[in-house]
Amino acid sequence: MKKTLPLFIAIFSFTFTMAQEHCDTAVAVALGSTTTAPPFTNEAGEAPTLLCGLNNMNNIPASKGKWYTFTATENNTITITTLLPQNQNVDTRVIVYSGSCANLTCVGSNDDYNGTNSSQLTFQVTTGTVYIIAFDNRYSSAGFDFSLIVAPPPAEDRLSFTSTPVNGIAGTYNNCIVDMNGDYKDDIVSAVSTTQMVIAYQQPDGTFTPTTFSLTNTVVSPSWSIAAGDYDNNGFNDLVFGSGSGVTFLKANADGTAYTTDRKAQSYLVQRTNFVDIDNDGRLDGFACDDNAPNRRYMNDGTNLNHIQGGIGDFASGGNYASLWSDFNNDGKIDMHLSKCGQGGSGVGGNINQLFQNNGDGTYTNIAANANMADPEQTWSSAIGDFNNDGWMDVIVGVNSLSNGNTNVKRNNGDGTFTSVTAGSGFDTTTATGREYVAHDFDNDGFLDVLSSGNQIMFGDGNFHFTPNPNTYPLSAVDRPVGDLNDDGFLDIQNGNNILFNNGNANHWITLNLQGLQSNRNGIGSRVEVYTAAGKQIRDVQSGTGFQNMSTINAHFGLGPDTVNRGTAAAPTIEKIIIKWPSGVVDTILNPSVDQDLLVVEGSSLLAVNQTQNNAFSVYPNPASDIINVKFNNPASAIIQANIYDLNGKLILSPNFTNQTVDVKSLATGSYLLILKDAQGNTYSQKILKK
């Protein structure tokens, strides 16, 4: 997919050509291209003899060369690189000249970039100037790919934060960033004790108003993890605390002003907790990693969360640290990567990372071995995201010990397997370890970054290369949930009693706030796709990422600067956004504006008015003036409730459902959602028009 983003590493087209072996027959390459250079042959080829400042160890001439040219169409900063995953660290050397073959002028050279065998050089170009690029066979005769790209910004200029103390952040336990009052602005939940918590509500002016809640003694606190989700679908998020002695669920009342404690009887050492619709029935279930035994599920029957042990992560001695839910095979069903402690990193007895495929019937199968995801690292959490924007979820397997190797970067091949592309990624050269690995686009450049070990952000370039800021941020090693805490479109980090407010840059963004109707209220498990001229980005809506904190549920996308007029301040254009809900409903929003928080209610943006949820029923006439008739395509249990919402999710009318009809005479002209609920708790949605 073509990308013309300024200040990004953007690799969007491949050139397959036999490289010319002499300067005067060099092959032209274009900015933004990736070119395949075949292996050096036995044919005589002109090797570069002017080596342009290579140091004494690297300045020995070679016997053969490959030659290319590039003509600059504007003043710019350009990078040429062989630091690409497909090269598998092939040993290359590059020299760049200006001038002519008869009179070469050195621009620069590179060998063994950043401790790898690859070569990478960044240099300034001037409009109209021809640049001559040469590779030689000094170290290897193997073929390789190289990319010619717009250089990324210097790491020190990429992003900065301002640490600010915030009134209302209390307690020493793991905190939670999530909307707690239904306004879709991220708030901060702090547990003070087993009988008290504080919610700091974000205000429109960027300040916070704290409210203290008294709790019935929960017995447990979020000493190991916390997660949020609306498991009774009443519009207010509930919580789960994970501790050394089990879990407690805190259920919000009908207006979010009080919480009921549901302390579960099971006593065990909890690690990561989540809310997720495990059996795809439209209701959120609870999940908890057990450190010493098979994992625990709390299945939602519409009234209670019922405990079940086992079924997903059954290793007898536990070692279960982070359950990370995402759709890895793009079949519309949520799967799960399980980060394992690995018994001190040894993987003894099979206690290695697992990947569970959702079978669609409430059961899950561990496919890690066949997928090349049975990693033995001592993993406390992993960062999940589409790091190369190819439409498939990748995994950065984080490490909390170097006993079995460094952080492992795994590319999703789209065929049910993963390939390690750690070499040259930037994670291969760091010896930092940590518990928390999460993926977010902090600089809004359109490529996911990783908040990881070493109290740093590793900035992604869209091609599995990650670069840290030279200076680490003032972060705790573990307490650092993420969300937009001043509603400016840039993600912030809560750290103790302070917030690291993101100072932002000129890049654009959009945030999707979801409201499920047939799916769970939060839309957890939904796949969100954003399409621009730069290609497609995806997010899976999740509750509980990393090891122990709870970050925002809202789906945030960086869009970069203008993708057409490079170097200008004009905003990029979003062609469409697609939301694929767990229920099967697919909403499509065409040409939304950038730099906004966009609320999408399930079923409110169906492209066609007669498109129905799962083809469950049809309505006629549509548009209607007075009465709408409902015809189910398959027998359904008795409809016990009918509700009509506007397209902002506000309940407008609860008409009687009599003789398969709905009276809509009182509605004003416009578009609405008809939601029907049957006696089994199933809901059905359909967009309707009132004349």
TADA-V532695 format. One record per run of one state. SS is the DSSP state (helix for helix, strand for strand, loop for the rest). FROM is the first residue (numbers start at 1). TO is the last residue. Records with the same first field share a line. If there is no record, write none. Layout:
BEGIN
SS->FROM-TO, FROM-TO
END
This chain:
BEGIN
loop->1-12, 17-19, 21-22, 26-26, 29-32, 38-64, 72-75, 82-84, 88-92, 101-102, 112-112, 116-119, 126-129, 137-143, 151-154, 158-160, 166-175, 179-186, 194-195, 203-207, 215-224, 230-237, 244-245, 253-258, 264-269, 277-284, 291-295, 301-304, 310-319, 327-334, 341-341, 346-347, 351-353, 359-363, 367-367, 372-381, 386-393, 398-407, 413-417, 421-437, 441-448, 461-465, 469-481, 484-491, 496-497, 503-507, 516-526, 533-534, 541-549, 551-554, 561-573, 581-585, 591-596, 602-611, 616-616, 621-623, 625-626, 633-638, 646-650, 654-656, 659-660, 664-669, 679-682, 691-691
strand->13-16, 20-20, 27-28, 33-37, 65-71, 76-81, 93-100, 103-111, 120-125, 130-136, 144-150, 161-165, 176-178, 187-193, 196-202, 208-214, 225-229, 238-243, 246-252, 259-263, 270-276, 285-290, 296-300, 305-309, 320-326, 335-340, 354-358, 364-366, 382-385, 394-397, 408-412, 418-420, 438-440, 449-452, 456-460, 466-468, 482-483, 492-495, 498-502, 508-515, 527-532, 535-540, 550-550, 555-560, 574-580, 586-590, 597-601, 612-612, 617-620, 624-624, 627-632, 639-645, 651-653, 657-658, 661-663, 670-678, 683-690
helix->23-25, 85-87, 113-115, 155-157, 342-345, 348-350, 368-371, 453-455, 613-615
END
